Amino acid sequence: MGKSFFTSIENARLEDSGFAYTLSLINGKYKMVVLYTLGTFEVVRFNELKRFIKPISYKTLSSTLKELEDDELVIRTEYPQIPPKVEYRLSERGKSLLPLLNQMCDWGEEHRIPRKQRDAD
């Protein structure tokens, strides 16, 4: 499964792996959703994101975007006008995650269990 520098589990440390690093960047309830949204729509304003990701609170969206910005995955552009206008887009580093997110989408489409079948189980 993927490239690994581990030679044995006895000496391996998961936290030193690329897998753990990637998870640290995208871990969180809404981070992948925000990244996927920006990858799909390219440039999105805060309130558009909020409307698109319905269950997310303003506070959670704000902190999620801040974390993604701190990790250099998202670029925030603020325009000096009234009312304030702020847009978000993926950085080049953030765009490099799109193949991973697209593979997850492909997997979901291929392996989706129909809702009726899931509810019956």
C-alpha atoms as one frame of an Amber mdcrd trajectory, in Angstrom:
protein
   0.000   0.000   0.000   1.815   3.106  -1.196   5.506   3.740  -0.729   6.755
   3.241   2.788  10.081   3.696   4.467   9.078   1.297   7.236  10.987  -1.969
   7.284   9.240  -3.552  10.265   6.339  -2.679  12.523   8.496  -3.041  15.630
  10.565   0.036  14.742   7.887   1.931  12.844   6.320   5.153  14.081   3.106
   6.088  12.340   3.556   9.755  13.269   6.728   9.851  11.128   4.939   8.740
   7.976   3.736  10.794   5.046   0.302   9.325   5.705   0.208  10.865   9.186
   1.448  14.205   7.858  -1.208  14.305   5.151  -3.895  13.410   7.686  -2.693
  16.187   9.982  -3.383  18.692   7.209  -6.802  17.413   6.149  -8.040  15.978
   9.446 -11.139  17.634  10.810 -14.821  17.417  10.141 -14.931  19.997   7.338
 -11.398  20.475   5.983 -11.782  18.048   3.086 -15.228  19.479   2.342 -13.794
  23.013   2.141 -10.880  21.832  -0.021 -13.247  19.925  -2.317 -15.552  22.951
  -2.588 -12.693  25.299  -3.478 -11.346  22.737  -5.946 -14.751  22.565  -7.611
 -15.711  26.258  -7.649 -12.175  27.783  -7.577 -12.874  31.179  -5.952 -15.526
  31.307  -3.243 -16.635  33.940  -0.742 -17.128  33.100   2.931 -20.934  33.281
   2.880 -21.075  31.175  -0.290 -19.056  28.489   1.485 -21.379  28.729   4.491
 -24.481  28.309   2.306 -22.930  25.408   0.379 -21.771  23.553   3.512 -25.091
  23.916   5.307 -24.462  22.309   8.711 -21.189  24.170   9.421 -21.321  27.046
  11.901 -19.753  30.416  11.142 -17.187  29.876  13.904 -16.215  26.406  12.653
 -15.949  27.594   9.053 -13.814  30.531  10.121 -11.420  28.380  12.174 -11.273
  25.706   9.443 -10.335  28.305   6.826  -7.739  29.817   9.168  -6.119  26.413
   9.738  -6.079  25.676   5.997  -4.560  29.109   5.388  -1.914  28.534   8.099
  -1.035  25.216   6.418  -0.677  27.082   3.093  -3.445  25.095   1.415  -5.833
  28.038   1.009  -5.248  31.650  -0.002  -7.417  34.354   1.550  -7.833  37.585
  -0.392  -9.410  40.563   1.357 -10.638  43.519  -0.684 -10.661  46.958   0.991
 -14.277  47.913   0.421 -17.513  48.322   2.302 -19.064  45.906   2.925 -15.900
  43.822   3.288 -15.268  41.247   0.579 -13.135  38.179   1.286 -12.486  35.389
  -1.190 -10.844  32.014  -0.737  -9.087  29.818  -3.266  -6.710  26.892  -3.228
  -2.997  27.590  -3.258  -0.786  25.528  -5.546  -0.064  23.352  -2.524  -3.813
  22.937  -1.944  -4.395  22.119  -5.609  -1.867  19.317  -5.292  -4.382  17.538
  -3.015  -7.092  17.523  -5.712  -6.018  14.203  -7.268  -6.359  12.588  -3.838
  -9.820  14.116  -3.310 -10.875  13.122  -6.828  -9.763   9.537  -6.189 -11.881
   9.526  -3.046 -14.868  10.722  -5.098 -14.256   8.048  -7.714 -14.034   5.380
  -5.028 -17.296   6.604  -3.485 -19.102   6.532  -6.824 -17.816   3.037  -7.586
 -18.496   1.519  -4.155 -21.607   3.405  -3.074 -24.207   1.199  -1.445 -27.716
   2.337  -2.426 -29.486   4.109   0.454 -32.392   1.618   0.494 -29.954  -1.275
   0.843 -28.004   0.516   3.609 -31.173   1.329   5.543 -32.324  -2.302   5.299
 -29.051  -3.599   6.774
